[in-house]
Amino acid sequence: MWQGFIRLLSCVFVALLCLGSGASAGAGSAISSDGRYQVFIKPLVKGAADGTGAEAIVLVDKNTGTERQLLVSRFDDDYKQNLTNLDTPLFSLDGGFVYVTSNDASPYRSAVHQINLRTGKARFVTTGTALSVIRTGPYRGFLMIQRHKQARPPENGTINPVFVVRPDGMLEFLVPGSENEYGELAVAPWLAKRGWHAW
């Protein structure tokens, strides 16, 4: 329940950052920076109990009105290969890729994948949930990733820090002030202070 609430809050803050940009289209879809393409997660009627075949990632060309299925969900015991319970698609800075988060039964095993829009091939990037792609500043093109972690002793419970991560999955740094239960709340002030934008 808390993970869903945290994800909702993060989507609200990301949406606030994107007001006026025309790039935000809700948690289940995204619009490319040039406005031409939209990608969305489409539920499918026939799917297995493990999530295989239950949803698809679809790319729409708004100029031509054509629609192409990029990927159909498929379960794997290896969370790095698992592509079920998909969430929060995000266009890469150059528009050639879409990042998407997959989730399995454990909140500690969410993973971010990069999907090639030309080939439909998916590649594991890093663990966690993708919040946004940084669009301006020295880290433009980098991802903002939230991870669900156990708090360090003597603290109890869990924390949800946010990290800046390179497109190849290498972690750059922790967003200052985000190492707590509601780490996503630190993102908007951190970006605003520097005049950077992310969506």
Buried (B, 14 or more C-beta within 10 A) or exposed (E): EEBEEBBEBBBEBBBEBBEEEEBBBEBBBBBBBEEEBBBBBBEEEEBEEBBBBBBBBBBBEEEEEEEEEBBBBBBBEEBBBBBBBBBBBBBBBEEEBBBBBBBBEEBEBBBBBBBBBEEBEBEBBBBBBBBBBBBEEEBEEBBBBBBBBEEEEEEEEBBBBBBBBBBEBEBEEBBEBBBBBBBBBBBBEBBEEEEBBBB
